[in-house]
Each structure stands twice: as C-alpha cells, then as structure tokens.
Amino acid sequence: MFGFKVGFVVVVLALFLAVAVLVVVLAAIRAGARPSASLGWRSPGLPPPISADLQNRVRVLLAEGRKAQAVKLVRAETGIVPKEAKNVVDAIASGQPIPGAAPSPADLASRVRELKASGRTHQAVMLVRDETGMGQEEAEAFINAL
C-alpha cells in the first residue's frame, strides 16, 4: 500500500513539473521570446564577430560584383540587421575599420604605448582594462611588457 502512495506522488510531481515547464514556455513565446543560438554573442555594446575568413569571402563576392550576396552572407553568419550588414560590407569594400568592431590588439598596444610614453600610465591601465576586461594586475603587466 505504501508503494502505491509513493508511485502516485511521483506521478503527480512529474505531471506538475511538466505543466510548469509548459506554462513557462508558453509565457516566453507570448512575450515574444524566440530561441536564437546564432545571436548568443549579442550583448549590448558588443560587436558581431567578423572573422578574417568572413571578411575574405565578402571581398571575393565584392570583386565579383555581388554586393547583395555579400550583405546576405554577413547577415547569415552574424545575425545582424540588414543596415548593419550593409555598413560592414561597405567598410570591408573601402578598407575602413568595421563599424562597431573592437579595436585590434595591435591598435590597443599602439595606443597604450602612446599613453605610456606621455607619462599617462594610469590612463593606459584604464584603457586596457576597459577594452579587454583584464584586472588591474593583468593590465599593469601588459603595459609593462610593452
């Protein structure tokens, strides 16, 4: 008799859990949430990753006169909106820095060297910390290594 009660409780709990999950999923769908693994990188202030390979494929398409396909490729690879994708393609076509992209480490190093040379080491540390997420000690070690 005791086994029947435990089995019944387990079934009721499993049913309750299933209903709770269903309610949460339906509430998320109703609120407009959509699963989007391709946009996992997307956080406020973070640029889309534009790999060197993607940039090269865009250049090939541009050389063939296929700008629209280049924009579609950037959108498909990054999940960004059409206007942002067009801006990225235009920047690649003109050899300009990609809009919203983080500065390259070499660019960061050159800016840090300039600050260090002018005696503004504290500002150099803050710059490194802001752009890389390093801690105080790591940023100081980076600057001292330059």
C-alpha positions as CSV (number, residue, x, y, z in Angstrom):
1,M,0.0,0.0,0.0
2,F,2.9,2.4,0.8
3,G,4.5,1.7,-2.6
4,F,1.3,2.8,-4.3
5,K,1.2,6.1,-2.5
6,V,4.9,6.8,-3.4
7,G,4.3,6.0,-7.0
8,F,1.2,8.2,-7.1
9,V,3.2,11.1,-5.5
10,V,6.0,10.7,-8.1
11,V,3.4,10.7,-11.0
12,V,1.7,13.8,-9.6
13,L,5.0,15.6,-9.1
14,A,6.1,14.7,-12.7
15,L,2.8,15.9,-14.1
16,F,3.1,19.2,-12.1
17,L,6.6,19.7,-13.4
18,A,5.5,19.1,-17.0
19,V,2.7,21.6,-16.6
20,A,5.0,24.2,-15.1
21,V,7.5,23.9,-17.9
22,L,4.7,24.2,-20.5
23,V,3.4,27.3,-18.8
24,V,6.9,28.9,-18.8
25,V,7.4,28.1,-22.4
26,L,4.1,29.5,-23.4
27,A,4.6,32.6,-21.4
28,A,8.0,33.1,-23.1
29,I,6.5,32.6,-26.6
30,R,3.7,35.0,-25.8
31,A,6.2,37.6,-24.6
32,G,8.0,37.4,-27.9
33,A,11.0,35.3,-26.9
34,R,12.5,33.2,-29.6
35,P,15.4,30.8,-29.3
36,S,18.3,32.2,-31.1
37,A,21.6,30.4,-30.8
38,S,23.2,32.4,-33.6
39,L,22.8,35.6,-31.5
40,G,24.4,34.2,-28.4
41,W,27.3,36.7,-28.8
42,R,24.9,39.6,-29.0
43,S,25.0,41.7,-25.9
44,P,24.6,45.5,-25.6
45,G,27.9,47.1,-26.6
46,L,29.4,44.0,-28.2
47,P,30.0,44.0,-31.9
48,P,29.3,40.9,-34.0
49,P,32.3,38.7,-34.7
50,I,33.5,39.3,-38.2
51,S,36.2,36.7,-38.7
52,A,39.1,37.1,-41.2
53,D,37.5,34.2,-43.2
54,L,34.2,36.0,-43.4
55,Q,35.9,39.2,-44.5
56,N,37.8,37.3,-47.2
57,R,34.6,35.7,-48.5
58,V,33.0,39.2,-48.6
59,R,35.9,40.6,-50.6
60,V,35.6,37.7,-53.1
61,L,31.9,38.5,-53.6
62,L,32.6,42.2,-53.9
63,A,35.3,41.5,-56.5
64,E,32.7,39.6,-58.5
65,G,30.2,42.5,-58.2
66,R,27.9,40.6,-55.9
67,K,27.4,43.1,-53.1
68,A,23.8,41.9,-52.3
69,Q,25.1,38.4,-51.8
70,A,27.9,39.8,-49.6
71,V,25.3,41.5,-47.4
72,K,23.3,38.3,-47.2
73,L,26.4,36.4,-46.2
74,V,27.2,38.8,-43.4
75,R,23.7,38.6,-42.1
76,A,23.6,34.8,-42.3
77,E,26.9,34.5,-40.5
78,T,26.3,37.1,-37.8
79,G,22.6,37.6,-37.4
80,I,22.8,41.4,-37.7
81,V,20.1,43.5,-39.3
82,P,20.4,44.5,-42.9
83,K,21.6,48.1,-42.3
84,E,24.4,46.9,-40.0
85,A,25.4,44.2,-42.5
86,K,25.5,46.7,-45.4
87,N,27.7,49.0,-43.2
88,V,30.0,46.1,-42.6
89,V,30.2,45.2,-46.3
90,D,30.8,48.9,-47.2
91,A,33.6,49.1,-44.7
92,I,35.3,46.0,-46.0
93,A,34.9,47.2,-49.5
94,S,36.6,50.6,-48.7
95,G,39.2,49.1,-46.4
96,Q,37.9,51.0,-43.4
97,P,37.6,49.6,-39.9
98,I,34.4,47.5,-39.4
99,P,31.7,49.6,-37.7
100,G,31.3,48.6,-34.1
101,A,34.1,46.2,-34.1
102,A,36.5,46.1,-31.3
103,P,40.0,47.6,-32.0
104,S,42.6,45.1,-32.9
105,P,45.1,44.2,-30.1
106,A,47.9,45.9,-32.2
107,D,45.8,49.0,-32.2
108,L,45.4,48.8,-28.5
109,A,49.1,48.2,-28.0
110,S,50.0,51.3,-30.0
111,R,47.5,53.5,-28.1
112,V,48.9,52.1,-24.8
113,R,52.4,52.9,-25.9
114,E,51.5,56.4,-26.7
115,L,49.9,56.9,-23.3
116,K,52.8,55.3,-21.6
117,A,55.3,57.5,-23.5
118,S,53.5,60.6,-22.4
119,G,53.5,59.6,-18.8
120,R,49.8,58.7,-18.6
121,T,50.2,55.2,-17.3
122,H,47.1,55.3,-15.2
123,Q,45.0,56.1,-18.3
124,A,46.8,53.3,-20.2
125,V,45.8,50.9,-17.4
126,M,42.2,52.0,-17.6
127,L,42.2,51.7,-21.4
128,V,43.5,48.2,-21.3
129,R,41.0,47.2,-18.5
130,D,38.1,48.7,-20.4
131,E,38.8,47.1,-23.8
132,T,40.0,43.7,-22.6
133,G,38.3,43.1,-19.3
134,M,41.6,42.4,-17.6
135,G,42.1,43.0,-14.0
136,Q,44.3,45.7,-12.5
137,E,47.4,43.4,-12.2
138,E,47.0,41.9,-15.6
139,A,46.6,45.3,-17.3
140,E,49.7,46.6,-15.5
141,A,51.7,43.5,-16.6
142,F,50.5,44.1,-20.2
143,I,51.6,47.7,-20.1
144,N,55.0,46.9,-18.5
145,A,55.6,44.3,-21.2
146,L,55.3,47.0,-23.9
